[in-house]
Amino acid sequence: MIRATGVAEVTDADFGTEVLGSELPVLVEFTADWCPPCRQMGPVLTALAAEEGERLKVVQLDVDTNPLTTNAYRVLSMPTFMVFRDGEPVRSMVGARAKRRLLEELTDVL
């Protein structure tokens, strides 16, 4: 998987701890190596993690190697972004987007 710099990778095994158990809200990108729009999001996620790291945890999950989590949240399109707060998904967005738009969409969950 092509990881964004400063963005942790989560798996089926640690999703509960890293995402559901996080004290901060968590933005999860459900991604795949074969997905060009997912690769476009790398720099956006890197910047977001750097700028909002104190208020928001940013992670990536590879859908091909983590089918349990992908299926549990019924993720069908890549990239899908989900925001989790207090162990619950509170926002879902599908498709690549500019950083400014992503920040706007995250305003009410941060």
C-alpha positions in Angstrom: 0.0 0.0 0.0 1.2 3.5 -0.8 1.2 5.2 2.6 0.9 9.0 3.1 3.8 10.4 5.1 2.9 10.8 8.8 -0.3 8.7 8.4 -0.5 5.4 10.2 -1.7 2.2 8.6 -4.4 0.3 10.5 -5.5 -3.3 10.0 -8.3 -5.6 10.9 -6.2 -6.6 13.9 -5.7 -3.2 15.4 -8.7 -1.2 14.1 -10.5 -1.6 17.4 -7.6 -0.2 19.4 -6.3 2.5 17.0 -9.6 3.8 15.7 -12.6 2.8 17.9 -10.5 3.2 21.1 -9.0 6.6 20.1 -9.6 9.6 22.3 -9.3 11.9 19.3 -11.7 11.7 16.3 -10.2 9.5 13.6 -10.3 10.0 9.9 -9.9 6.7 8.1 -9.1 6.5 4.4 -10.2 3.1 3.0 -7.7 2.8 0.2 -6.1 0.4 -2.3 -2.9 0.3 -4.3 -4.9 -0.1 -7.6 -6.9 3.1 -7.0 -5.5 6.2 -8.7 -7.7 8.7 -6.8 -6.5 7.1 -3.6 -2.9 7.9 -4.6 -3.9 11.5 -5.3 -5.1 11.8 -1.7 -1.6 11.0 -0.3 -0.4 14.6 -0.1 -3.7 15.8 1.1 -3.7 13.3 4.0 -0.1 14.1 4.8 -0.9 17.8 5.1 -4.0 17.2 7.1 -2.2 14.9 9.5 0.5 17.6 10.0 -1.9 20.5 10.4 -4.7 18.8 12.5 -2.7 16.2 14.3 -3.6 17.6 17.8 -7.3 17.5 17.0 -7.6 14.6 14.5 -5.9 11.2 14.0 -5.5 10.3 10.3 -5.1 6.7 9.3 -5.3 4.5 6.2 -6.7 1.0 5.8 -5.9 -1.2 2.8 -9.2 -2.7 1.7 -7.5 -5.7 -0.1 -5.7 -6.9 3.0 -8.3 -6.0 5.6 -11.7 -7.4 4.4 -13.3 -7.7 7.8 -13.2 -4.0 8.6 -14.0 -3.1 5.0 -17.1 -5.3 5.0 -18.2 -4.4 8.5 -18.6 -0.7 7.3 -19.9 -1.7 3.9 -17.2 0.1 2.0 -17.7 -0.4 -1.7 -15.9 2.5 -3.4 -12.3 3.8 -3.0 -11.3 6.1 -1.6 -14.0 6.2 1.2 -13.3 8.4 4.1 -15.0 7.8 7.5 -14.7 9.8 10.6 -15.0 7.9 13.9 -15.7 9.6 17.2 -16.1 7.7 20.5 -16.0 4.4 18.6 -18.8 5.3 16.2 -18.8 6.3 12.5 -20.1 9.9 12.4 -19.4 10.9 8.8 -18.7 9.1 5.5 -17.5 10.6 2.3 -16.7 8.8 -1.0 -14.2 10.0 -3.6 -11.0 12.1 -3.8 -11.4 15.7 -2.8 -9.2 18.8 -2.3 -7.8 19.5 1.1 -9.9 22.6 1.6 -13.1 20.7 0.8 -12.1 17.8 3.1 -11.4 20.3 5.9 -14.9 21.9 5.4 -16.5 18.5 5.6 -14.7 17.8 8.8 -15.5 21.1 10.5 -18.5 19.8 12.5 -16.8 16.6 13.7 -13.6 18.3 14.9 
